[in-house]
Amino acid sequence: MDDHLYFTESHLAVREMVRAFARDEVAPIAARHDETQEFPWATVKGMADLGLLGIPWAEELGGAGFDTLAYTIAIHEMAKVCASHAITISAHTTLGTSPIVHFGTPEQKTRYVPLLASGAVIGGFGLTEPGAGSDAGGTRTTAERRGDRYVLNGTKRFITHGGVGEVFLVTAVTDPARGTKGITSFILTKETCDLESARRVGIGHRDDLPVMKGFRAGKKEDKLGWRASDTRELIFEDVEVPVENRLGEEGRGFVNFMQTLDAGRVGVAALSLGLAEGALEQALRYSTERRQFGQAIAQFQGVSFQLADMATEIEAGKHLVYHAAWLAQHGKPYRKEASMAKLFCSELAMRATTKAVQIHGGYGYTKDYPVERMMRDAKVCEIGEGTSEIQRVVVSRQMLREIGA
């Protein structure tokens, strides 16, 4: 892809900064954190110091003052080295911060966005429930209005940053009779589950954020991939939430969160693209060094054709991802393009990482090389932020709407 098709010199500078940080700081610790499942507080602090947790937000809100393309670049580049770090940027920024930026009151923006954009605290997004995954409208968490407060009860599942985070945007049913139009979103706060580590590195906790009684993290998930990313339940037991913490109008929570997922899908597409490209880089390096039958295995057609297919599909994925990001940045409709990018790149990530393992042969099945971790990390890209099946539903529905129009 021609860099100048989408990128300015500032974008290229962001790319080089993220590449250097990923190579020098993240790559040396990625395998260890994958093994232990420990949240990488030290490198997350490094990302915060570089402004990577607030890339697209205005400087007056504590952000870096860049744009959607720069943010997409950061996820793409980080995922080449470690998907867990990439999803930390993506989930924190798009899911944990953007709803406040787009739907919050001026007071909410002033109160919460600088904390999140600077990385002072980690944010999360509570939509999925035990019985409401692809069917996000099946939300069962309830919010009952009692005077100047709402009382929340229920459970969320598979929440990125569920334990380490302190600011969460969650949906709950305020009017069961209205279906998805009876779902409202709220800003909730709790204490991080890892207070000692947060205090040690200097990010992740603020004493001035209220701890809402009855709001806590549940069990930590033991996952196939993204193992350094914190994923847990969120539990609400008679949690009293002030009316001023309602995010947007009552009944608008579902619509607003669906818009948030459009942006989130661009992020996961970029992450998937990074995984695929990182796998290709590993496969190229290994296949030019590994010799069999007197020559580098890259010289064998069975290997070279796999490399060519990976490179071709990655190039196509770049255009899908950055076209969707460009549309989002310029305020144009991009729901179909976001789903196309997410669908194509997530499935590409599985194909590319599987081929990379195959090219590495027996070594690819060991932890001596990062391709086995990349393959494990790739699988969830076809599931999270809407499964591949849901993406096909979104794309086909948008196509039919366009025909009808």
N, C-alpha and C positions, 0 to 999 in steps of 0.2 A: 504494500500500500504506500502511495506517495505521501510522505509526512506532511507536505504542504497542502494536501487536499482538505484536511480538517484542522491542522495544528499551526499555532503561531510559535514564535521563538520562546515565549513564556511557557507554552505547553511542553516544548522539547526540554526546557530547563527543569520543569517538574519531573518529567520522565527520567532524566539523568539523575536527579536527586533521589528519587524513589529506587531506581536501579542500584545505586551505590549503597543506600541504606539496606536494601534487601540482601545484597551480596555480602556486605561487610558485617552487618549486625544480626540479620535474621537467619541467613543460611547456616551459620555455625551452631545455632541452638534449636533449629526446627525439628530435627529428628528426636532430640532429647525430650522436648515438650510434647511431641506426638506420643512418645513412649509413656511419659508420666501423666499426661493429660493435665498438667499444670498450666493455668493461665499465665501467659508470658508478660508479667507486669513490667519488667525492665524494658523490653523492646516496645511495649505499648506506650510506656512513658517516652521513649525515643520518638515514636510516631507522633505523639502529642506535641513534643517539643518542636518537631518539624512542621507542625500545622496540619498533619494528615488527617486529623479527626474533625476538622472543620473547613475542609478545602473550599466547598462552594458557597459558604456563608459570608455575608458582608462583614467587613472589619469592625463596623460599629456594633455587631452582635458577637464579636470575639472570634470571628472566622478568619480564614486566610485571604478572603477576597478574590478567589479564583472563580472557576465556573464548572459546569457539568462535565465538559470534556476533560479538564484537568483532573477532576475527581475520578472519572472513568479510567483515565491513564493510570492513576495511582493504584486502583484495584487490579487492573490488568498486569501491571509490572510486579506488584507484590505477590500475586498468585503464581507467577513463574517460579517463585522460590518457596512460598508457604501459603497454602489456601487458608489456614487458620488465621493468620495475620490479615489476609485480604478480607475475610468475612467480618473480622472485627471492625475494619474501616467501613465496610459496606453497611452492616447491620446497625452500627452506631450512628452513622450519618444519615442514610436514607430512612431507615425504620425508626431509629430512636430520636432523631432530631427534626427531620424535614416536616412531619405533621405539625409540629409547633410553629415552625417557620411559615408554613402555608396556611394553617387554619387557626393558629392561636391568636389571642388578643394581644395588644401591645404590651400589656403587663406581663403576660405569660412569656412572650418573646424575651423581654428584658430580664425576667427572673431566671429562665432556664437555659436559653440558647447559649449565652456566654459560657456557662458551666460546661455544657456539652461540647461546644465547638472547640474549646481550649483543651478538652480532655480532663478537666478537673474532676468530672464524674463520668461514668459510663452509662449509656442509655440503651433501652430495649423497647420491644414492640410486642404487645400481647394480643394476638388474634386467634391463633390455633388453640383448639381445645380437644380433649379426649374424643369427643364425638363430632367435632367440627374442624375438619382438615380442608380438603378440597371444597367441601360445602361450608364455606365461611359464614354463610347466612344462618347456619345451624347453631349459632352461639347460645349457650345456656347460662353463662355468667349473668347475674342479675344486678341491677342498680336501682334501688328503691329510694325515691325522693322523700326525705323527711325534713321539712323546713328548709334550712340553709345548707343541708348536706344530702349526699347520696350515700346509701349503705350498700356496699358491694359484697356479693357472695359467689363463689365459684372457683374454677381452676383453669389455668392455661397450660399448654403442653408444648414441649420442644422450643422453649424460648431462649434465643441467643442472648447471652449476658444475664440470664435469669438470676444467677447467684452473685456475680461480681458487680452488676449494675445497681444504680441508686435511683434513676429516673426512668419510669416506664409509661408508655402510652398504651392503654388497653381499651378493649370494647366490652360493653355490657348491655343487656336488654333493659331498656327503660319502659317500653310499652309492648308487651308480648302480642297484642292484637294486631300490630302493624307490620309484622314480619321484619324484613331487613330495614324498613323505615322506622322501626322501633328500637334500633341499635344506636347507642351513643358512645362516644369515646371520652376518656378521662386521662389526666396526668396524675400518676401515683408515685410516691417516693418511699424508699426504705433504705436500710443500711446495707452496705456491701457485706457479703458473707466472708470476705477475706480482708478484714479491717487491718490486720497486722501487716500484710503485704502492701496494701494501699498506703498505709502511713509510711512504710519503709521507703517506697519509691516516690511518694509525694503527689500521687494522683489517685483518683478513684473514690475519694470520700470527702464529704463536706459536712462539718458539724452543724451548719445552719440549715440543712435540709431536714424537714420534719420526718420522723419515723412514724408512719401510719400504722397504728395498732391493728393487728390481724392480717397484715400484708407481709408475706414471707416467701422465700424460695423453698421449693420442695427438693425431691431427689435429683441428683446430677445424673445425666444420661451417660452411659458407657458406649461410645459410638464407634462405628467402623472407621470413619474419617473425620476431618476437622476436629481432631482430638484435643488440640490446644485451645479450641474455642469453647467457652463455657455455655453449656446447654442444660436447662433445668425446667422444672415445673414452676409456675407461680400460683400461689394459693391465697384466696381472699376469704377471710372469715369475719363477717360483720365489720368490714373496713369502712370507716367514716371518711368520706371525701368531700371537702368543701365545694360548694357550687362553683366557686371561682376556679376550680381545677377541672371543670368540664371543658373539653377541647372541642370547640365549634358548637353549633346549635344542637339541641336535643333531637335525636333521630337522624343526624347526619353522619354518625360514626362509620357506618358500613360504606357509604359512598366515598367518604374521605379516605378511608383506609384502602379501598380498591384503587383509588388514584395513587396512593402511596406505593402500592404493589407494582404499578406500572414502572415507576422509577426503580424500585427494588429489583425488578427483572433485568433492567439494563445493567445493574451492578453485578448480579449473579452471572449474566452473560459475559461480562468483562472478566470476572473471576474464572469462569469456565474456559474462556479464551486463553487466559494466562496459564492455566494448568496445561492445556493442550500445547501451547508454545514452549513452556518449560520442559514438557516431556519430549518434544521434538529436539530441543537443544541438547538434552541428556542423551537421546538416541543418536544424534549426529556425532557427539563427542565420543561416545562409546564405540560406535560402528566404524569410525575412522582409526581408532586405536586398537581395537580387538582384531587379531589376525587369525585366520583359519585357512588351511590349504594354501599357505604361502602368500596370502594377500589380506588386506583389510576387508572385513565383512561388508562394508559399505559398497564394495565393488561388485558384490553379487546382486543379480537382478532381483532376487526375492527380497532383499533388504532395501535396495535403492528405490524400488517401486513403492514400498511402504513409506519411505521417507518422502517421496514425491507426492503421494496422496495426502499425507499429513500436512505438508507445506501448502498444498493447494487449498485444502479445506480451511486451514488457519487463515489464509489470505481472504477467503470468502467471509469467514467469521469476523475479521477485522472490519470489513465494510458494513456488515449488519450491525455490529455493536456501535461503531462510531457514527453511523447514520442515525440510529435511534437516539444516541446521546446528543447529536447535533439538533435533531428535531426538538428534543426536550429543552435544550438550551435556548432555542429560539421561539419557545412558546407555541409550537405547532403540535397537532395531534400526533401521538406516537404509540398508542396502545398496541396496535397491530405490529408495528415494527419492533417494539420491546419484546413482545411475545415471540416473534420470529427469531430475534437474536438469541433470546433465552433458550428456545427450543433447539435451534441449530447448534449453538455453542455448547450447551450442556451435553447433548448427545455426541458432539465432536470430542469433548473432553474424555468421554468414556472410550471412544474409538482410538484416539491418539495415545492415551495412557496405556491402553491394553496393547497396542502395537509397540510402544516403547518397552514394555515389560518383555514382550516376545523377542524383540531385537536384542535385549540384554541376555536372553536365554535363562539359564539357571541362576545367574547372578541377579537377574531382574526380580526373582522370587525371594530374594534375601533383603535384609535391611541395610546391606552394605551400599546400596544405591538408592537414590530418592524416588525412583520410578514406581516402586511398590506403594509408597505413601501417596504419590500422586494419583495412582489408580484408585486407591481407597477414598481419597478426597474427592475424586470426580463423581462418584456415584450419587452423592446427595444433591449434586447440581441438577439432576434429572427429577428430583423430588421436591426440594425446598423452593419457596417463592412461587408455588404452583407447579404441579407435576407436568411432565411432557404432554400428558393427555389433556390437562387443563389448558396448556398453551395452544394445542390444536383446536380446542373449543373456542378460545378467544379469537384466534386468527380466522377461523371459518365464520364465526358470527360477525366479525368486523367486515369480512368480505361480502357477506350477504347483505349487511346494512348498506354498504357502499353501492351494491347493485340496486337495492331498493330505492336509494336516494337518487 
